[in-house]
Amino acid sequence: MITKIGIVAGEIWHYLDQHGEIMLIDLAKGINRDKDTVLMSVGWLAREGHVILSQDKDSYKVQLRKV
């Protein structure tokens, strides 16, 4: 499972690099992955400091952290 989370994290990184900030639910649709795996992968990226999450009403937006 950890390998799958890492692979999806890479897909998320590339998707955000191409599309910019996006709602979390739309991200799962955009990369065609299940919500649970996307959430785990976004958590990994957030912990590593690669993404920024911000609350927007009852959902979250995610974007790459610009270095």
N, C-alpha and C positions, 0 to 999 in steps of 0.2 A: 504493500500500500504506500509506503514512503516513497518508492520510486515513482508511482503514479502521481502523487502529490507534487513531486519535484518536476515532473514532465509538464503537468498542468500549470505550475507556477511559471515555467518558461513560456508556455503559450500565452498566459495572461500578460507577462512582461512585454512580449512582442505585440500583442493586441493593443495594449495601452500605449505603446510607443507609436503605433500607427494611428490610433483613434483618439488619443487624449483622454480626458476625464469622462467617466461613464458611470451610470447607476449600476450598482452591484448586480441586480437582477438581470439587467441588459447584458452585462459581461458574460454571465452564464449562457445566455442565448447566443451571444456573439461568437463564442468559441465552441458552442455546441457540446457543453459538458454539464454533468449533473451539478445541482446547486451545492450539495454537501462537499464534493471534491473541490469546487471552486472556493468555497468558504475556507476550507482547510489550507488551500494553496495561497489564498490572499492573506491568511493569518501568517503563514510562513514568510511571505514577502514583506508583510508589515513588521514582523519581528526582526527581520534582517535589515529593515530600514529602507526598502526599495519602493514602497508605496505609501501614500497618504490616504487615510480614510476620513471622510467628513460626513456628519449626519445631515440629512436633508429630509425634513419632516419625519416620516415613519420608515425611511430607508437610508441607505448609505451610498455615497459617491466614492469612487476610487480613482486615483491617478498616480502616475509615476512620480517619484521624488526626483526633482532636477538637482543634479550635483554641480 
